[in-house]
Amino acid sequence: MFSSESADSMSICITLSLISVQFSYKVWAYLYARITMPDHKPYNIFFSEIAKAEEAEEV
């Protein structure tokens, strides 16, 4: 009984930490884009940078 309860709480903690990591990653990507190019929409820049990196890898 006790082991299953601790396993449940452990999985909840892991899930919450993963969600917070993903959220903070999006926030930092947004802030970085806003600081570097404030005139454009950040997510467009973010994805265009990924596209440029993929094109550079292909060449």
N, C-alpha and C positions, 0 to 999 in steps of 0.2 A: 504493500500500500504506500509506504513512505517513498520507495524508490520510484514508483510511477509518478507521484506528485512532484518529486524533485526533477524528474525528467521533463514533465510538462512545463514547470517554471523555467527550466534551462532552455527549452525550445522557444518559449515566449521571449526570454532575454535575447537569444540569438536573433530571432526575427526582428525585434525592436531595434537591435543594434544595426542590422543590415539595412533596415528602412532609414535609420538616421544617417548612415553612411551615404546611401544613395541620395538622400535629400540634401545633405551638405555638399555632395559632389555637384549637384545641379546648381546650388546656390553659388558655389565658388566659380563654376563655369559662367554663370550669369554675371557675377561681379567682374570677373576677368574681362569678359566681352564688353561690359559697360565701361570699364576703365580704359581699355585699349582703343575701342571704337565707339564712342558714345552716340554717334550720329545714326548708327544702323541698329537694326533689331538684333539683339544678342544671339538668339538661337540660330538665325540665318548665318551669322558669322561663324558660330560654333560648328555648324554642320558643314559650311563651306570649307572651313579649315580641315575638317576630317576628309572631305572630298579631295582637297589639294594634297594632303598627306598620302592618300591612297593612290592618286595619280603619280606622285613622285616615286612611290614604291614600285609601280608598274614599269616606269621608265628605266 
